[in-house]
Amino acid sequence: MMEASDIRSRQALGAFNPALAVELLVRFIREEVTKVGFQRGVLGLSGGLDSAVVAHLTARALGPENTYGVLMPYRTSDPASISDAQLVADQLGIRTILVEITPMVDAYFERFPDADRVRRGNVMARMRMLVLYDLSAALRALVIGTSNKTELLVGYGTIYGDMAAAMWPLGDLYKTEVRQLAEYLGVPERIRQKPPTADLWVGQSDEEELGITYEVLDAILVELVDRRLTVEALVRNGYEEALVRRVAEMVRRSHFKRRTPLCPKISSRSIGHDFRYKRDWGS
Amino acid sequence: MRFTIALAQIRSVLGDVLRNLAQHLEVIARAAKQGADLVVFPELSLTGYYLEDLVPDVALELARSEVVAALREASATHHVDLAFGGVEVSEDFRFFNSAIYVSQGEIIHVHRKLYLPTYGMFDEGRYLAPGDILRAFDTRLGRMGMLICEDMWHPSSVYLLAQDGAQILLCLSAGPGRGVRGETKLGSVEAWETITRAAAQAYMLYVVYVNRVGFEDGAVFSGGSVIVDPFGRPVVSAPMLDEAVLVGEVDLQEIRRARTFYPLLRDERLDLVLRELRRIYAQRYHLSPYDGGF
């Protein structure tokens, strides 16, 4: 798409050290799960790259016997998704649970038969959330999320759907960095090679929907977010202005998804305003 | 004089002073068995770091605190000096991020953190008051100075303690790890290696850097505690990220040797520094001679 930016993206991302990142993320999962009294993690295993990487990290952190991969196909899901998810589970020796979401999703849309594919996609994502949180209670396992920094920053996820989790181990890694992690961890080649997709409808593609490749998107996000450069500075460095502005706008408009719900301030101490404690309070 | 210092690279429980105290007592007993004469804990070792609204709940009145009394008793029982971190509340109800030095059952010195980082991932200035005194102090083991984490990023702090005669600089830290672009180490760990070695080498003193480990809400504290000798060489280094209690030997004669080779402190021009600082100070604040300027 933009060759010059492509080259710059690799420079901007620098010599990312996947071994060091894995070391930190494995410890992060282990410590943040166990210190609140849990031993197990449960995650949605889609057959895609991000959940494969999170499965690897969780299996390393908690042990394969404490890692549950949940396969939740819908009737329009790519059949390869199931076999790829199973491939990862077999590779790691983690437990899998298959929960077809087709009957639940279709039952709901009998009430709204004209719903468009975005609504259907959101309901699928939230149905999977429902399954994961139910199994979380059943298995006494924390839900380990699979969202990465790129999609969190541009809002390419369903709030209270695939974004719902106890933690996001990949939340500070761009998609291009997740790919490097996948290679380092030995995620099967076929999973690493397939085009990224939310798989909510046939033929869906992240990069087509976003209108930008992950290489270019990550390069722009690194400049804007990590390096705090202005849109003007990026344009001076050769990026296409309309593209940079569109990315900056995606970040701003999706910010609500990254925050807890708004709460009014009417008392002397209010949640979200001046009642400030870390989640790890007391642990 | 030679003696042994233990680096207590621990993780603390956020906001649970009693559990942290129990851990301190256990580590002190263990270090004493390894022959330690001094055990150094990280910044806010009794409370954890990201306290926010927990600050008043975990604050200690040093003179009356039973927690401090338990640590004083441990120092007497085990014949070991202690440096640990906690929140201190003053008579006028200000809260400080303090480092407390205890020897033979008594508090010898308290250092209140001077520079409270309030930017990026830090928010200390919102909850805590800055200290405004920096002094070296005498102990049975030599003349020491204490700094807390961010203090050490202000070279003036190290400079002042060195001029005040510190032979051993203790830096209690809760330094978050970040940066995964290095060969083997986090960027923040490499940065601390640079400044601890530079401080030791520039002032020919021992630097004892103790950083905590563990996660708080996703932020990791990266460890890498170290004793650096007056030539800038690590005496003992703790691993990155893992808990560890390690001892290393300090020999004050090494300071004499280093300062014989490199008499930089002898040659220091305090008069020059003061003159120029007074001028800069007067110019920055537009002071007339009448105001204490020139």
Chai-1 contact restraints between the chains, C-beta under 6 A:
chainA,res_idxA,chainB,res_idxB,connection_type,confidence,min_distance_angstrom,max_distance_angstrom,comment,restraint_id
A,G14,B,R181,contact,1.0,0.0,6.0,A-B,restraint_1
A,A15,B,R181,contact,1.0,0.0,6.0,A-B,restraint_2
A,N17,B,V180,contact,1.0,0.0,6.0,A-B,restraint_3
A,L20,B,V180,contact,1.0,0.0,6.0,A-B,restraint_4
A,A21,B,V180,contact,1.0,0.0,6.0,A-B,restraint_5
A,E31,B,F215,contact,1.0,0.0,6.0,A-B,restraint_6
A,E32,B,F215,contact,1.0,0.0,6.0,A-B,restraint_7
A,R276,B,E52,contact,1.0,0.0,6.0,A-B,restraint_8
A,R276,B,D53,contact,1.0,0.0,6.0,A-B,restraint_9
A,Y277,B,E52,contact,1.0,0.0,6.0,A-B,restraint_10
A,Y277,B,D53,contact,1.0,0.0,6.0,A-B,restraint_11
A,K278,B,Y50,contact,1.0,0.0,6.0,A-B,restraint_12
A,K278,B,E216,contact,1.0,0.0,6.0,A-B,restraint_13
A,K278,B,D217,contact,1.0,0.0,6.0,A-B,restraint_14
A,R279,B,D217,contact,1.0,0.0,6.0,A-B,restraint_15
A,D280,B,L14,contact,1.0,0.0,6.0,A-B,restraint_16
A,D280,B,E216,contact,1.0,0.0,6.0,A-B,restraint_17
A,D280,B,D217,contact,1.0,0.0,6.0,A-B,restraint_18
A,W281,B,L14,contact,1.0,0.0,6.0,A-B,restraint_19
A,W281,B,G15,contact,1.0,0.0,6.0,A-B,restraint_20
A,G282,B,G15,contact,1.0,0.0,6.0,A-B,restraint_21
A,G282,B,D16,contact,1.0,0.0,6.0,A-B,restraint_22
